[in-house]
Amino acid sequence: MFFIKCIRRQSLVDYESSKFLTRKVPSNAKLKVGGNFVDKYINLVLKDTDCDVFQLNDLKLGRYLFCSQRFKSLCEEDGIKGIQFIDLELVPNYLQSIV
């Protein structure tokens, strides 16, 4: 067995093309954050990447793994078990269902 570690989080969310609702978050000295944060994605659009498996540099999405169509196809061809693939356009609904 192996542990999968993404090398670094990718800044791949296309915020200009995505649709989302934000919420105001007060400054927090411990987290060193402040300003507006995505509260709910309505439509999520990602920029192109050559990575097959990656994490996003996004507060709401950073704990999830994303993958390319190539990776998904290879897993399906090889009968890989233990992974559920969710189409990108369904991610906003999925996130709402687990709140």
N, C-alpha and C positions, 0 to 999 in steps of 0.2 A: 504494500500500500504506500501511497505517497500523499503528501500535503501540497496543495496548489497555492502558490504565493504569487500574486501579481507584483511585478517589479515596481511599478509606480502607477498612481492613479492618472488617468488621462483626462484632459480638459476637452471633451468631445461633445458636450451638450451645445447645440446650436440654439442659444437663447433667443436670437432674433427671429428664428423660424418656429420655435416651440411656442406653445400657448400654456400659460400657467397663471395661478393666483399667488400673490405674495402676502407675507405678513411682516409686520414691523417687529423687530427684535431689539430690545434695549441692549446697550453695551454691557458686556460682562467681562470683568477684568480677568477672571480665571480662564475663560475660553478665548479672550481677546477678539470678540466678534461684536458686531453692531451693524444696524442697517436693515435692509429688506432681505428676506429669504423666501425661497419657493415653498409655499405651503401645500399646493396641490397642482400637479401637472394635468392639463387637459389634453394636450397633444405634445408628444416628445419627439424631437428631431435630433439625430446625432450627425456629427461631421464624419466624413470618410476617414478611415484608418486602415493600416495594413496589419494591425494586431488581430489575432484570432480569438483571444480571450483577454478581457480587460475589465478594470474597475474604473468608474467615473469619478472625477474630482468634483463632486456635487454633494452637498450636505444631505439631501434627501435620498440620493441614489448610490452613495459611495459604498454601502455595505453589500451591494449586489454585484454579481458577475454578469457581464455582457459578452456576447460572442459574435463572430462573423457567420455568415451563411455557410462559408466553407467549413468551419468547425462543426456547425450543426449537421451538415450533410455527412461529414466523416464519422461523427458519432452515430448517426442513424445507420449508415452503411455497415459499420462495425458492430452494431447492436449494443452500444454502450448503455448500461443501466445506471439508474440513480440520478439522472439529470432530467429536469422538466424544462422544456423550451417554451417561452412565451413570446409571441410576436410583439415587436416593439410598439405597434399601435394599441396593443391591449395592456401595456404596462401601467398607464394611468388608472385604469379600472382595477387592475390587480392591486396596486398600492392602496386604493380606497377600500378594498375588500379586507385588507389585513390590519386596518387601523383599529 
